[in-house]
Structure formats: C-alpha cells, structure tokens
Amino acid sequence: MTKVWLPCGYYHENYAKDQGWWQTPVIKGKMVLLLLIVFVGFPLFLDEYWIGVANMIGYTALGALGVQLLIGYAGLITLGHAAFIAVGAYTSTLLILQFPWPEFLINWGLAYPISIIIAAIVAGLWSVLFGLPSARVKGFYLILTTMAAQFITVDFILTQYVSQIGGRGQAFSLPPGTIKIGPWVMDTDIKVYFLMIILLTLTVMIISNLLRTRVGRAWVAIRDNDIAAETLGINIIWYKLLNFFVAGFIAGIAGAFWVANLAALSPEHFPWSWSLWLVGVILIGGAGIDGAIFGSIFMIVVMELLQMAAIPASEIYSKILIDFAFLKEMAFGLAICAFLIYEPRGLSYRWWQAKNYFNLWPFSY
Amino acid sequence: MELFLMTFTNGIMVGGIYALVALGWVLIYKCSGVLNLAMGELTLIGAYVTIYFYLMGVPFILCILFTLIIGIMLGILVERIFLDKLIGEPILAVIMVTVGLSFFLKGLVGFIWGTDTRVFTPAIFSLKPFTIGFLKISTVYFWSFVLAIVLFLVFVAFFKYTRWGLSMQATADDETAALSLGVSARFVYAASWAIAFMAAGVGGALLGNINGVNISIGFLGLLVLPAVVLGGLNSIPGAVVGGLLIGVLQNFAGTYLDAYFPGGVKEIFPFAFMAVFLLFMPYGLWGWIKIERM
C-alpha cells in the first residue's frame, strides 16, 4: 500500500497519536461522515433496487477481502476461493435447517449468528486443508492446487453429497422466517443491508488491525521473499496456513451472508468463474484492503450501468438483453485486460495518488 | 479383461486429442513464458468455427483447414494486442490477462452461438464401430486419434526441419542466446501462440465430434492443465505422455470408479489426481527441476 502523507505542517507529539488510524481532525470528520452516509444515509435515501446492489457489493467485497489476503499480503495466488465461500454457505444452511437447536436459542434468534461463526471456522479449516500443498509448491503449481480445490469441493463434494442431505435434490431454499438475528427476521433487503454493513465493517476493522501486527508483517515478508523471511526466523509454513485459515474464515462469513441475502442455495452459485471474478476484482482494485472494496464497487456498479445501458440498446439489437450474461462475461474479460495493460496498479493507486496530491499541495512532487 | 482393454484404448484415443492441445500449451510456455489459462476457450473457438463451416456444407477436411487458418490469425492478433504489452510484468498479471481473454472469448462464443448443443450433421464418421480382434473401436475416436497424431507429426516436422521451427526451438531453450543470434523474439511469440491456437482449434473440433459442440467443451480444454503438470511444464514429450495418461486415467475413473460415487467422478478425477501428484512430484515426469526446499 502506498503511504498517505499528512498535510503539510501537521505533526504528532506522542506515539499513541502517531499510531492512530485517523490521524487528523479532517480525516476523523470525513470518516464519521462516511459512516453516517453508509449506516444512515443509504438506507434512508436509496430505493430497494440499489440496496440490493449494495448487498451484492458487500458480498463481493467480503469474498475479495479473503482473496486479497491470500494474493496481496502473502503472495499465495489462489483461483479456488469460491469453494470456501460455498463451504461457509452450506455449513450455515445445514446448521440452520438440520441441527436440532434448543428451543430458547431459536426463540432468541441466535441460531443464525452462531451458524455464521461455525460456518466461518469450518470454511477456514477447509481452506487450511487445501492450503497444505502450499508447504511444498509455489506459484503456478499453487494455482493449480487451488483450482483443483475449487473443482473437487464444489463440483464433486457439494454437488454429489452435501446437496443431497435431506433429500432435497440440488438446491436448498430456506423457508421465510428461519434466518433470524435476535428479534429481527432477515426478510427485506434493508435488513440484509444492515447485516452486510455490520459484517463488512467488523471484518475490515479486524483485518486491518491484524495486518498491523506481527502476523501481518510476517505475511508481507513471505510475499516479498520467502527464503529471506525464513532466514529471519519466520516459520513460513505456519504463517501461510494461518493466512489460508483467515482467508477461509472471511470466505465463510461471506458464504453465510449469501444465505441471508438469497434465502436459497445451490452449487451453481459458486462456479469457478466466480473465483476468477474475485481475483479480477482484486486486480482492478489494486493493493490493500481498500483495493478489494474499490474493485468490488467498480465491478458491480459497472455491470449495473451496462445493464441499464443495454435496455435502450436492445431496442436496436434485441439479442443484447437476452444474452446479457454473455455480454457481462465479455465486459469483465475486457475490463481485466484493459486494467492490467493500462492501469496495472489498480484503482487504489489512483485513489492514494489523488489523496496525496491534496495532502501535499503545493509540494506535490 | 475386455472392458479393461477397451477402456484403455478409448483413453489413448481421447488422450491423443488432449496431447495435441497440451503441445500448444507447452509451446506457449516454453517460447514466451506465459502460463495460458485460456486454453479451454481456444478449443471452444476451434470447435465452433469448425462446426460453423461444416453446417454451411464445406467438407470436413476443408473445415479443419479453415480452423487452422483462423487459428493462425487469431493467435497472432491475440499475441500482438494483449501479450506484447505484458513482457516483463509479474506472473500474476500475465495469467490474469489470459483469464480475462478466456472470459472474453467464452462470452463471445456464447453471445454469437448460444448454449445449445450442435452436432455435426451429416455425421462425418460412420456410426458403426469397427473391430480389431475383440476390441470394438468407434470410428469417431479412431479417426480423431489419427488426425491428432498426423497434426502432431506435422508440428514436430515443422520444428525439426524448417528455419522458423529451429528458431522457435532456440528461443525455447535459451532466449537471450537466441536473440543474440538474430532470432526475432516477436516472431517466435506470435508463432507459438498461432500454433497453440491451431492445435487447440483442431482439438476442439475433434472433441466436438465426439460429444457434440457446446459451451462445455471449454472445460475439456482445461483438462490440458493436469496433462502438462503430469508431463512437466517445460517438456514437449512430457505433454504428449501427459495427455495420453490423462485420457487413460479419465476413462478408467469413469469406468471403474463411477459405481462408487453417485453422479460420476470422470470430470474431476484428473484434477484430484493432479493435486495429489503435485505433492509428490511437482515438476512432473520430465520437467526441469528447480530445487527449492521450503
């Protein structure tokens, strides 16, 4: 991540202030404003359709955060992340539907939150299982093992075995009213939106703080030069597996959220192309946690704008709207290629450049 | 015993097609260092182009020729537009550009041709299997195998006996030395992509012959990745052996293991096998071994 400079003439007088997250009153004001907009403004002023879009952005961001941890912070290139999201989603669903919860937990609405946590842990452990090859292979071969993880998990284990639990055939659908958090039932988009924004904020806070500790520094060391990291005493196998666990944990949270968003589940929601989509989101967004979030916002909003632009265009050439899914894939492919050729450092680089321009003015050189 | 031999023969036949596609993949990797994840979609394009011309009434051999020509053009185009700008970038950027390319091609194919399965009508090969001893070999598999081997031999002859092929071999072996001898790296990159497109295109046409052409041929083209991992990323004979092995393994898994797993294990068995194989021999059977202990 590029460094953000403090505005000219601003300095701190003790270490506590220097280590703070929000270092100037202006930043504090901006962040409070952002939190107000996101928590209060959006639900009040956006209509249902855009709240649904925001839910998709949140889901993509949670998935992309896990991938960003793996690729951007430990250098472990992964093309199988959708499998771990699927594991989280299925664990959460099966816990809600099949587990004999004691009555008081259901009445207090604690079944779903507990299932989120358990789903996250299971997804993390599953991710560690497929991260074990990273102790032996690197680079391209790790890509292949994570790809194998994706196919084995989703196309084989989930499709053949887990979906059949309860004799439902391939797709689960949760009856309304089963997803409760406390006294609130997650049935409207706005309640799902609040769930999403709370989960996303908590995850971003926890991960940002994790990245500032020894663990985060170890990951960055492994990414930059793992042999040197090992000579400095960092146990790279332990930290790689820890990275897989945390990324899987976040993927599990994303999967459990997907269950609330859609109230239905099928292995087709987690194809290999979704894993590739998440990696593409990371590459478009750039480095750091804000890269994951920028990438998600960009991709989902661009797809929505494309859809809105396709409606008048389909009057001329009606195939555009019928085959819109294929157009989305083409647009995604072109977007990745365009970004990688012309803007390889992603959107977050431009964001930090703009910020530093204003912070350092008039000395922006 | 008869089942075993039939499965084995079928596996070798299909494996011949995989070997052809794997040859293209290894060529791209050796000559330009690009790990190409778009191989599935290249086979898709080849299959659709072939069937497009065939359904217009062109005889099959001419269709294959057209696929080869379009493969050359597309290969050079893709290399110039997308990959020239990425020389020297980190590996993830190059892989993701091929991924973006694969999304683009898949969307393009789906947009133009839709998702229905098309079949080669009238059938190119007769439906009656012919028998060798007690083995019944279906004509489709047999002629696909023959065509794949013929093309494979053509490519090998190209590498051994023409100046262009020799310059590609030189670049694959040691790029800097080849550059110092006057070999044009840009030509070699373009040629390697063109050959890979051609190989994948014909492979797709043949695979489409077996199963019908639809958008899931892209997944079969992805099976080339376990094949090259088995054989070693850098080695052309390894690619051939890997392709044949993957064909055989897939058929064995389909015949013998399907009874134990509901719904079939045929598609993902090569990937599971590859995952386990990578733990023991990450460099494949013939690949260059870089010792890096963790």
Contacts between the chains, C-beta under 8 A, distances in Angstrom:
chain1	res1	chain2	res2	distance
A	71	B	92	7.0
A	77	B	91	8.0
A	77	B	92	5.7
A	77	B	95	7.6
A	133	B	275	7.0
A	133	B	278	6.3
A	133	B	279	5.8
A	135	B	294	5.7
A	136	B	278	7.7
A	136	B	279	5.8
A	136	B	282	6.6
A	136	B	294	6.3
A	137	B	278	5.6
A	137	B	279	7.6
A	137	B	282	4.9
A	138	B	292	7.0
A	139	B	91	6.6
A	140	B	35	5.4
A	140	B	91	7.2
A	140	B	95	7.8
A	140	B	233	7.4
A	141	B	229	7.3
A	141	B	278	5.4
A	141	B	282	5.2
A	143	B	35	7.8
A	143	B	95	7.1
A	144	B	225	6.1
A	144	B	226	7.9
A	144	B	229	6.0
A	144	B	274	6.4
A	144	B	275	7.6
A	144	B	278	6.5
A	145	B	275	5.3
A	145	B	278	5.9
A	147	B	225	7.4
A	147	B	271	7.0
A	148	B	271	4.2
A	148	B	272	6.5
A	148	B	274	6.0
A	148	B	275	3.9
A	149	B	275	7.5
A	151	B	267	7.7
A	151	B	268	4.9
A	151	B	271	4.8
A	152	B	268	5.8
A	152	B	271	6.5
A	152	B	272	5.6
A	152	B	275	7.3
A	155	B	267	6.7
A	155	B	268	5.5
A	156	B	261	7.8
A	156	B	265	7.0
A	156	B	268	4.9
A	156	B	272	7.8
A	159	B	263	6.9
A	160	B	261	6.4
A	160	B	262	5.6
A	160	B	263	4.5
A	164	B	262	7.9
A	227	B	292	7.9
A	236	B	294	6.9
A	237	B	294	6.7
A	273	B	103	7.3
A	276	B	99	5.4
A	276	B	103	7.1
A	279	B	96	6.5
A	279	B	99	7.4
A	280	B	96	6.8
A	280	B	99	7.2
A	280	B	100	7.0
A	283	B	92	7.6
A	283	B	93	7.5
A	283	B	96	5.5
A	319	B	111	7.5
A	323	B	110	6.8
A	323	B	111	5.0
A	323	B	114	7.3
A	325	B	110	7.6
A	326	B	106	7.8
A	326	B	107	4.3
A	326	B	108	7.5
A	326	B	110	3.9
A	326	B	111	4.0
A	327	B	107	6.5
A	327	B	111	6.4
A	328	B	107	7.2
A	329	B	103	4.9
A	329	B	104	7.4
A	329	B	106	5.8
A	329	B	107	3.3
A	329	B	110	7.2
A	330	B	103	7.1
A	330	B	104	5.2
A	330	B	107	3.4
A	330	B	108	5.8
A	330	B	111	6.8
A	331	B	107	7.7
A	332	B	100	7.3
A	332	B	103	5.2
A	332	B	107	7.8
A	333	B	99	7.9
A	333	B	100	4.3
A	333	B	101	6.2
A	333	B	102	7.1
A	333	B	103	3.3
A	333	B	104	3.1
A	333	B	105	7.5
A	333	B	106	7.9
A	333	B	107	6.5
A	334	B	100	7.1
A	334	B	104	5.7
A	335	B	100	7.4
A	336	B	96	5.9
A	336	B	97	7.0
A	336	B	99	6.8
A	336	B	100	3.3
A	336	B	103	7.2
A	337	B	82	5.8
A	337	B	97	5.4
A	337	B	100	4.2
A	337	B	101	6.5
A	337	B	104	7.2
A	340	B	86	7.1
A	340	B	89	7.7
A	340	B	93	5.1
A	340	B	96	6.0
A	340	B	97	5.2
A	340	B	100	7.1
A	341	B	82	7.2
A	341	B	85	4.7
A	341	B	86	6.8
A	341	B	97	7.3
A	344	B	89	6.7
A	344	B	93	6.0
